[in-house]
């Protein structure tokens, strides 16, 4: 393997590692694990308008406690990821689709489907890649991510079974 091929493999590995850091952030949301979410950030990171890990922890904890009674779970799939690596720094635009089962005030259950978008900045640390800044693509520092589109649908846990049963009839 020549030097150029090795550099290309290293670039791909770094891009993949940065994407995995962001996916760990989403996994922390799904688990409602503030410690896991905070573990993806550097100590001096900026998250929307929060600066430093203490402020980030406070902001995320508040969001989780506010959303816990409403959103039953967070499920996010990465859709479009573009990460550019420059040595020990990287930046990228990450877009995904979030599927969030929610309970409405009237007791009904819905699924909220949301297009989300982030601008992340990454830094390589001795512990691996971490996020040094996260903000919305369009909303900038006013938001941690954008909700670029959304819709709501009935949540029917028996929908697949009902579909199969109707086809068998």
C-alpha positions as CSV (number, residue, x, y, z in Angstrom):
1,X,0.0,0.0,0.0
2,X,1.4,3.4,-0.9
3,X,1.2,6.6,1.1
4,X,-1.7,8.0,-0.8
5,X,-3.8,4.9,-0.4
6,X,-3.0,4.8,3.3
7,X,-4.0,8.5,3.7
8,X,-7.3,7.8,1.9
9,X,-8.1,4.8,4.2
10,X,-7.2,7.0,7.2
11,X,-9.6,9.8,5.9
12,X,-12.4,7.3,5.5
13,X,-11.8,5.8,9.0
14,X,-11.8,9.3,10.5
15,X,-15.0,10.2,8.7
16,X,-16.6,7.0,9.9
17,X,-15.4,7.6,13.5
18,X,-16.9,11.1,13.5
19,X,-20.2,9.8,12.3
20,X,-20.2,7.1,15.0
21,X,-19.7,9.8,17.6
22,X,-22.8,11.6,16.4
23,X,-24.7,8.3,16.3
24,X,-23.6,7.7,20.0
25,X,-25.2,11.1,20.8
26,X,-28.5,9.8,19.2
27,X,-28.2,6.5,21.1
28,X,-27.8,8.5,24.3
29,X,-31.1,10.3,23.5
30,X,-32.8,6.9,22.8
31,X,-31.5,5.6,26.2
32,X,-32.3,8.9,27.9
33,X,-28.8,8.7,29.2
34,X,-27.5,12.2,29.9
35,X,-24.0,10.9,30.8
36,X,-23.7,9.0,27.5
37,X,-24.9,12.1,25.6
38,X,-22.4,14.3,27.4
39,X,-19.6,11.8,26.7
40,X,-19.5,12.7,23.0
41,X,-18.5,16.3,23.8
42,X,-15.2,17.9,24.7
43,X,-15.1,19.6,28.0
44,X,-15.1,23.0,26.3
45,X,-17.7,22.2,23.7
46,X,-20.4,24.5,22.5
47,X,-23.9,23.0,22.1
48,X,-26.4,25.5,20.7
49,X,-26.0,28.4,23.1
50,X,-24.6,26.3,25.9
51,X,-20.8,26.6,26.5
52,X,-18.8,23.9,28.3
53,X,-19.8,20.5,29.5
54,X,-21.5,21.8,32.7
55,X,-23.9,24.0,30.7
56,X,-24.4,21.3,28.1
57,X,-25.3,18.8,30.8
58,X,-27.8,21.2,32.4
59,X,-29.4,22.0,29.0
60,X,-29.7,18.3,28.0
61,X,-31.0,17.3,31.4
62,X,-33.7,20.0,31.2
63,X,-34.7,18.9,27.7
64,X,-34.9,15.2,28.8
65,X,-37.0,15.9,31.8
66,X,-39.3,18.2,29.8
67,X,-39.7,15.8,26.9
68,X,-39.9,12.5,28.9
69,X,-43.6,12.6,29.6
70,X,-44.4,13.5,26.0
71,X,-41.9,11.6,23.8
72,X,-41.9,7.9,24.7
73,X,-38.7,7.2,22.8
74,X,-36.2,8.7,20.3
75,X,-35.3,6.8,17.2
76,X,-33.1,8.6,14.6
77,X,-31.7,7.2,11.4
78,X,-28.8,9.0,9.6
79,X,-29.8,9.9,6.1
80,X,-27.2,12.2,4.6
81,X,-23.8,12.7,6.2
82,X,-21.0,14.8,4.8
83,X,-17.9,15.1,7.1
84,X,-14.6,16.7,6.0
85,X,-11.5,15.8,7.9
86,X,-8.5,18.2,8.2
87,X,-5.8,16.6,10.4
88,X,-7.1,16.5,14.0
89,X,-10.2,18.5,13.2
90,X,-13.3,17.8,11.2
91,X,-16.6,19.4,10.4
92,X,-19.8,18.0,8.9
93,X,-23.4,18.4,8.1
94,X,-25.5,15.5,9.4
95,X,-29.1,15.0,8.5
96,X,-31.4,12.3,9.8
97,X,-35.0,11.3,10.3
98,X,-36.4,11.0,13.8
99,X,-39.3,8.7,14.6
100,X,-40.7,9.7,18.0
101,X,-43.7,7.9,19.6
102,X,-45.6,10.6,21.5
103,X,-48.6,10.5,23.9
104,X,-51.0,13.4,23.3
105,X,-52.9,15.2,26.1
106,X,-56.1,13.3,25.2
107,X,-54.3,10.0,25.7
108,X,-53.9,9.1,22.1
109,X,-50.6,7.9,20.8
110,X,-49.0,9.2,17.6
111,X,-45.7,9.0,15.9
112,X,-44.0,12.3,15.2
113,X,-41.6,12.0,12.2
114,X,-39.1,14.8,11.9
115,X,-36.3,15.7,9.6
116,X,-33.3,16.9,11.7
117,X,-30.2,18.6,10.7
118,X,-26.9,19.4,12.5
119,X,-23.6,21.1,11.9
120,X,-21.0,19.4,14.0
121,X,-17.4,20.2,14.6
122,X,-15.1,17.4,15.8
123,X,-11.7,17.3,17.4
124,X,-9.4,14.3,17.8
125,X,-8.6,13.8,21.5
126,X,-6.5,11.1,23.2
127,X,-9.8,9.3,23.8
128,X,-10.8,9.5,20.2
129,X,-13.0,11.9,18.2
130,X,-15.3,14.1,20.2
131,X,-17.8,16.9,19.2
132,X,-16.5,20.3,20.0
133,X,-19.5,22.2,18.6
134,X,-23.1,21.3,17.6
135,X,-25.7,23.6,16.1
136,X,-28.5,23.7,13.6
137,X,-27.9,24.0,9.9
138,X,-30.4,26.8,9.4
139,X,-31.1,27.9,13.0
140,X,-27.4,28.3,13.8
141,X,-26.4,28.7,17.5
142,X,-30.0,29.3,18.5
143,X,-30.7,25.5,18.3
144,X,-28.8,22.2,18.7
145,X,-30.5,20.9,15.5
146,X,-33.0,22.0,13.0
147,X,-36.4,20.4,12.5
148,X,-36.6,20.9,8.8
149,X,-39.9,19.2,8.3
150,X,-42.3,17.0,10.3
151,X,-45.6,15.2,10.2
152,X,-47.6,13.2,12.7
153,X,-49.4,9.9,12.2
154,X,-51.5,7.5,14.3
155,X,-49.4,5.0,16.2
156,X,-50.9,1.6,15.9
157,X,-48.7,-1.2,17.3
158,X,-50.9,-3.7,15.6
159,X,-50.8,-2.2,12.1
160,X,-48.5,-4.8,10.6
161,X,-50.5,-7.7,12.0
162,X,-53.7,-6.0,10.7
163,X,-52.2,-5.6,7.3
164,X,-51.2,-9.2,7.0
165,X,-54.6,-10.4,8.3
166,X,-56.3,-8.2,5.7
167,X,-54.2,-9.8,2.9
168,X,-55.0,-13.3,4.1
169,X,-58.7,-12.7,4.0
